[in-house]
Amino acid sequence: MPDSSHVPDQHRVQRPGLWLPEDHRIHHDWLEGTAKHVDDNPKELHPVVKEFQDMIEGDTRIYMLVQGMFDEIPKCKHPYNQDPSGKHAIRGYQHMLAVLNHLITEAPGWSNYSHQVGLVGLPIYALFDWPMGTSNGFAFFLDPKVNNMLKKILNVWGDFLKSPESRSCLSDSESGWFGPTGRKDLSIVANLGDENGHPFEEMFQCDPKAEYHGYKSWDDFFTREFQWDKRPVAEPDNQNVIVSSCESTPYRIAYEVKQRDKFWLKGMPYSVQDILAHDEYYKQFVGGTIFQAFLSALSYHRWHTPVGGTVKKVVHVDGTYYSEPLFEDFGRHPGGANMEGTTEAQAYLSATAARALIFIEADNPAIGLMCVVQIGMSEVSSCDVTVQEGQKLKKGDQLGMFHFGGSTHCLMFRNGVKVSGFPDPSNAKQNVAVRSRIAVVEG
């Protein structure tokens, strides 16, 4: 077994976004245990997973890619050699499919490693983590046929997460969301890092006396709403104040963004035409400003309008679910693949991942047309928009939500809009509260 004598308090240490444990041993322990459970309890593939298998085996090009991505994973380099047997936890694509078959019948929870608890909030991402960081994996997870199948699979998993059967993880056990670890972490994140803040039931709408806190499913819990006195709209009558669209941590601010750029290279510059999927409005945003922030696994996952105005257009963009840029791969990293993978590639994902574009004509003419871009990362296959074209919105009104996963989002402002005051991403350690002041525009 790996030496755990120096493992820190892991339930407080996560990769950025709090989706996977930062100490990879928790991730490996969970994956190895899950794979063993699947090996010991074989079952017939779900029809959608069987369809994925048939697609792989019926397409020579895709079959070569999926075989190649497992062959590319190092077998003798730390941390990929953690299995004492000298073998990887996932032995190939058929084993990957068997584990995937199991995961779509389970809700995300915590893993226990040497009495340390780490959230595995993206179990399918954890399954794909090593293959994603290979050159063959880059091609595989960009492929439209593969992403079409992943969308079908994620939708099946989403149906399960909306069912009452998914509530078993909303328990008060050590691995439950309302256990000592989960409840504490949920409260700390909701209180923006304050360990002595309000308890969960004072922050969110729920029934603490009811089983599962009254939530009808895991998805019902995941899309929970705040007690709204805890998240008031900042200066609702001041049209120059822009509020936070999501409960999220600042990631990047970019000015004078280009029409097209090489977003797949290290540094990941923004590429406006690609982010906006070549929509006719894209030209207005060339040379403008982009603010991007990411959501954690423990955060509130509904979206709100940063300005008062009218919805001009809603565009749903099909994209990738598990694609990472090539600079993340094993061959380009002397010490191995980038352990922060998808989270570190958020600018890349803004132009490639499944996303929803919500164009809003602000009441404030100094802002005019802006765009809220909600971007699906990894497990998120559903960007659920709850507004429609022509709808009038007050600042802070709901726009939609993410289901069964977490993500990132961008606020895009046109060229010539003088917007400033964004929080500094380099100093960002906690979420910015949804509907709180995020920036101002000069009138």
Secondary structure, DSSP 4 states (H G I P E B T S, - for coil): ----TT---GGG-BSTTSSSBSSHHHHHHHHHHHHHHHHHS--PPPHHHHHHHHHHHH-HHHHHHHHHHHHHS-SSSTTTT-STTSS-SS-SHHHHHHHHHHHTTS--EEEEETTEEEEE--HHHHHHHHHHTSHHHHHHHH-HHHHHHHHHHHHHHHHHHTSGGGGGGSSSSTTSTTSHHHHHHHHHHHTTT-TTS--HHHHB---TTSGGGG-SSHHHHHT--B-GGGSPPSSTT-TTEEE-SSSBEEEEEESS-BSS--TTSTT---BHHHHTTT-TTGGGGTT-EEEEEE--TTS--EEE-SS-EEEEEEEEE--BSS---GGGSGGG-TTSS-TTHHHHTHHHHHHHB-EEEEEEEESSTTT-EEEEEEEE-TT---EEE---TT-EE-TT-EEEEE-SS-EEEEEEE-TT--EE----GGG--SPBPTTSEEEEE--
